[in-house]
Amino acid sequence: MTISDPGVRRFNGKVALVTGAANGIGAACARRLAAEGSRLALSDVDEDGLAKVLADVRTTLGDEQAAIAVPCDISAEADVKSLFAQLIAHHERLDVVVNMAGIIGTANSHEETLEQWNRIIGVNLTGLFLVCREAIPHLVETKGNIVNAASTASLSGHPWFTAYGASKGGVLMLTKSLAMEYAKRGMRVNAVAPGGITTNMTSDVALPSEVDYEILARMTPLGDFGMPETVADAVAFLASDDARYVNGEYLRVDGATLA
Ligand SMILES: NC(=O)c1ccc[n+]([C@@H]2O[C@H](COP(=O)([O-])OP(=O)(O)OC[C@H]3O[C@@H](n4cnc5c(N)ncnc54)[C@H](O)[C@@H]3O)[C@@H](O)[C@H]2O)c1
């Protein structure tokens, strides 16, 4: 399902950065924000995917200049600095950051490699921090806000996904800490905590042979997997003025898996 016209324009006059915008939830967020009038900077390591989403949002916005795409590996500090330099040079302001870039990986935890551990923490937690760090001065200026990709893995144990769960637990606490630190300066920071959502991330994930499916079943949705657009709806709410008194909070979008 795509949202061609949500009927409201909560982001008219605003500029939003979406990381992980080439696929899945990030792409759905980019399309949703464009449908509500936001100018955009889209970022991802997947340049082909980025080009497709860029074309879509430019069509929605009816203006080539209203959206740019900047390839960027969020785990590389120089890339992130370059992303912000290009974003501000083009749009001259920033109101919203949607931090959706992320990766997953599984292992029997006693066999987890340091390489995979560092890669997952490096993208999901350190990379997300780098984007927040560069964004903060601009968002304080516009009284803007950040929406981070937490997960139900931020809230309960996800066996065989230890590095992923640790990174997402970190994202949630980073969200709360930043929210308190910058609240008096008018910047909000919240997170979405999706459960199972149908994207490349969930379709491509390979499980170790030792997985105990009885234990694993405890973290799977009660019904069907959700769609990226259902998470984008929650992100758009948190990023909008409708959530102006919501700060340091997470919104679970998981069809009651953890209720
Ligand atoms: N799909 C789910 O069930 C689910 C559940 C909870 C949380 N999440 C989180 O939501 C976010 C989006 O996930 P998704 O399901 O849409 O996955 P996805 O794989 O479809 O999209 C993730 C995007 O991040 C990009 N990316 C990966 N590494 C990057 C890097 N170093 N720098 C910049 N971009 C990078 C990828 O190219 C991809 O476009 C992730 O943070 C994920 O952890 C997903």
The ligand as a MOL file (V3000), in Angstrom:
LIG
                    3D

  0  0  0     0  0            999 V3000
M  V30 BEGIN CTAB
M  V30 COUNTS 44 48 0 0 0
M  V30 BEGIN ATOM
M  V30 1 N 11.8880 -4.9470 9.6390 0
M  V30 2 C 11.6890 -5.1510 10.9300 0
M  V30 3 O 11.0300 -6.1220 11.3430 0
M  V30 4 C 12.2400 -4.1680 11.9410 0
M  V30 5 C 11.8260 -4.3000 13.2790 0
M  V30 6 C 12.3190 -3.4230 14.2310 0
M  V30 7 C 13.2140 -2.4270 13.8630 0
M  V30 8 N 13.6020 -2.3190 12.5700 0 CHG=1
M  V30 9 C 14.5640 -1.2670 12.2530 0
M  V30 10 O 14.0180 -0.3930 11.2830 0
M  V30 11 C 15.0680 0.1490 10.4850 0
M  V30 12 C 14.7620 -0.0740 9.0200 0
M  V30 13 O 14.7960 -1.4690 8.7780 0
M  V30 14 P 14.0940 -2.1740 7.5180 0
M  V30 15 O 13.3530 -3.3310 8.0320 0
M  V30 16 O 13.4120 -1.1600 6.6780 0 CHG=-1
M  V30 17 O 15.3860 -2.7590 6.7940 0
M  V30 18 P 15.9160 -2.6140 5.2960 0
M  V30 19 O 17.0670 -3.5360 5.2140 0
M  V30 20 O 14.8020 -2.7620 4.3380 0
M  V30 21 O 16.4150 -1.0880 5.2560 0
M  V30 22 C 17.5480 -0.6640 5.9360 0
M  V30 23 C 18.2670 0.3660 5.0860 0
M  V30 24 O 19.4340 0.8110 5.7810 0
M  V30 25 C 20.4930 0.9350 4.8250 0
M  V30 26 N 21.7790 0.8400 5.4830 0
M  V30 27 C 22.3860 -0.2600 5.9890 0
M  V30 28 N 23.5750 0.0410 6.4890 0
M  V30 29 C 23.7610 1.3730 6.2900 0
M  V30 30 C 24.8100 2.2820 6.6000 0
M  V30 31 N 25.9450 1.8640 7.1880 0
M  V30 32 N 24.6510 3.5820 6.2740 0
M  V30 33 C 23.5240 4.0100 5.6510 0
M  V30 34 N 22.5060 3.1900 5.3160 0
M  V30 35 C 22.6190 1.8920 5.6460 0
M  V30 36 C 20.2430 -0.2190 3.8480 0
M  V30 37 O 20.9150 -0.0360 2.6170 0
M  V30 38 C 18.7330 -0.2130 3.7430 0
M  V30 39 O 18.2970 0.6200 2.6870 0
M  V30 40 C 16.3600 -0.5430 10.9500 0
M  V30 41 O 17.0510 0.3010 11.8480 0
M  V30 42 C 15.8490 -1.7760 11.6530 0
M  V30 43 O 16.7500 -2.2420 12.6270 0
M  V30 44 C 13.1400 -3.1560 11.5910 0
M  V30 END ATOM
M  V30 BEGIN BOND
M  V30 1 1 1 2
M  V30 2 2 2 3
M  V30 3 1 2 4
M  V30 4 1 4 5
M  V30 5 2 4 44
M  V30 6 2 5 6
M  V30 7 1 6 7
M  V30 8 2 7 8
M  V30 9 1 8 9
M  V30 10 1 8 44
M  V30 11 1 9 10
M  V30 12 1 9 42
M  V30 13 1 10 11
M  V30 14 1 11 12
M  V30 15 1 11 40
M  V30 16 1 12 13
M  V30 17 1 13 14
M  V30 18 2 14 15
M  V30 19 1 14 16
M  V30 20 1 14 17
M  V30 21 1 17 18
M  V30 22 2 18 19
M  V30 23 1 18 20
M  V30 24 1 18 21
M  V30 25 1 21 22
M  V30 26 1 22 23
M  V30 27 1 23 24
M  V30 28 1 23 38
M  V30 29 1 24 25
M  V30 30 1 25 26
M  V30 31 1 25 36
M  V30 32 1 26 27
M  V30 33 1 26 35
M  V30 34 2 27 28
M  V30 35 1 28 29
M  V30 36 1 29 30
M  V30 37 2 29 35
M  V30 38 1 30 31
M  V30 39 2 30 32
M  V30 40 1 32 33
M  V30 41 2 33 34
M  V30 42 1 34 35
M  V30 43 1 36 37
M  V30 44 1 36 38
M  V30 45 1 38 39
M  V30 46 1 40 41
M  V30 47 1 40 42
M  V30 48 1 42 43
M  V30 END BOND
M  V30 END CTAB
M  END
